[in-house]
Amino acid sequence: MTSSVLETIRRRRSIRKFEYQDIPKETIQDILTAAFFSPSSSNRRPCHFVLVSDKGLIEKLSKARDGSSRFASGAPLVIVVCSDSEIAGRWIEDSSIASIMIQLTATELGLGSCWIQIRDTAHNEEQSGEDYIREVLGIPSTIRVLNMIALGFPAQDRSPHEDDEFMPERVHWEGF
Ligand SMILES: Cc1cc2nc3c(=O)[nH]c(=O)nc-3n(C[C@H](O)[C@H](O)[C@H](O)COP(=O)(O)O)c2cc1C
């Protein structure tokens, strides 16, 4: 089947190396527009997006976790996806959907991106990944942080997803 959505989904790969090139403002605007078009439970729309392009701040964000976040230091833009958990019990789902909308739109617009998990992670023995990010960015305690999406023009080639990744044994019709 030919479908531009399916092609974009196929081409989206996690990119962890980026060119030293800023992302045009219009591209960022398109990515945010897509995020705000995300469906949300009961249409509560709880997401906030913290955009970080300052190199010093990005360096601090990249230290949120062990090895899994370090590559973010080379990204020209990091979007921290968070949600007001006081207005939305399903903030994890809502934030996750907004995140994949950001990643797919980024792919479509020629950017690479990678999800960096923050919720339920540790910065060190004393502090969670979430509290660390809150402290660095001044995010209030009622706002929960799901992840950071590192974005930029890709400096690595990753092949698109292949048809053989389809797992027929995982598809169950009319019952498990
Ligand atoms: C919930 C979730 C958490 C992830 N956390 C990280 C992370 O902390 N650091 C990282 O480098 N990649 C992270 N990833 C990216 C995955 O490693 C990646 O999506 C997976 O290996 C499949 O590769 P692909 O994105 O190229 O299809 C995460 C992805 C998801 C969906």
PDBQT file of the ligand as one rigid body, heavy atoms in Angstrom, charges set to zero:
ROOT
HETATM    1  C1  LIG A 201       9.204   4.633  26.097  1.00  0.00    +0.000 C 
HETATM    2  C2  LIG A 201      10.535   4.790  25.378  1.00  0.00    +0.000 A 
HETATM    3  C3  LIG A 201      11.659   5.110  26.103  1.00  0.00    +0.000 A 
HETATM    4  C4  LIG A 201      12.879   5.286  25.440  1.00  0.00    +0.000 A 
HETATM    5  N1  LIG A 201      13.958   5.723  26.164  1.00  0.00    +0.000 NA
HETATM    6  C5  LIG A 201      15.124   5.953  25.525  1.00  0.00    +0.000 A 
HETATM    7  C6  LIG A 201      16.229   6.532  26.236  1.00  0.00    +0.000 A 
HETATM    8  O1  LIG A 201      16.125   6.859  27.420  1.00  0.00    +0.000 OA
HETATM    9  N2  LIG A 201      17.379   6.739  25.557  1.00  0.00    +0.000 N 
HETATM   10  C7  LIG A 201      17.513   6.409  24.226  1.00  0.00    +0.000 A 
HETATM   11  O2  LIG A 201      18.592   6.614  23.673  1.00  0.00    +0.000 OA
HETATM   12  N3  LIG A 201      16.470   5.876  23.517  1.00  0.00    +0.000 NA
HETATM   13  C8  LIG A 201      15.287   5.665  24.133  1.00  0.00    +0.000 A 
HETATM   14  N4  LIG A 201      14.206   5.195  23.418  1.00  0.00    +0.000 N 
HETATM   15  C9  LIG A 201      14.355   4.859  21.987  1.00  0.00    +0.000 C 
HETATM   16  C10 LIG A 201      14.336   3.328  21.770  1.00  0.00    +0.000 C 
HETATM   17  O3  LIG A 201      15.565   2.780  22.171  1.00  0.00    +0.000 OA
HETATM   18  C11 LIG A 201      14.037   3.051  20.285  1.00  0.00    +0.000 C 
HETATM   19  O4  LIG A 201      12.781   3.588  19.948  1.00  0.00    +0.000 OA
HETATM   20  C12 LIG A 201      14.040   1.549  19.968  1.00  0.00    +0.000 C 
HETATM   21  O5  LIG A 201      15.321   1.004  20.123  1.00  0.00    +0.000 OA
HETATM   22  C13 LIG A 201      13.559   1.258  18.528  1.00  0.00    +0.000 C 
HETATM   23  O6  LIG A 201      14.360   1.920  17.576  1.00  0.00    +0.000 OA
HETATM   24  P1  LIG A 201      13.728   2.967  16.546  1.00  0.00    +0.000 P 
HETATM   25  O7  LIG A 201      13.196   4.131  17.361  1.00  0.00    +0.000 OA
HETATM   26  O8  LIG A 201      14.861   3.387  15.657  1.00  0.00    +0.000 OA
HETATM   27  O9  LIG A 201      12.613   2.305  15.793  1.00  0.00    +0.000 OA
HETATM   28  C14 LIG A 201      12.980   5.053  24.044  1.00  0.00    +0.000 A 
HETATM   29  C15 LIG A 201      11.825   4.738  23.329  1.00  0.00    +0.000 A 
HETATM   30  C16 LIG A 201      10.618   4.630  23.964  1.00  0.00    +0.000 A 
HETATM   31  C17 LIG A 201       9.367   4.341  23.155  1.00  0.00    +0.000 C 
ENDROOT
TORSDOF 0
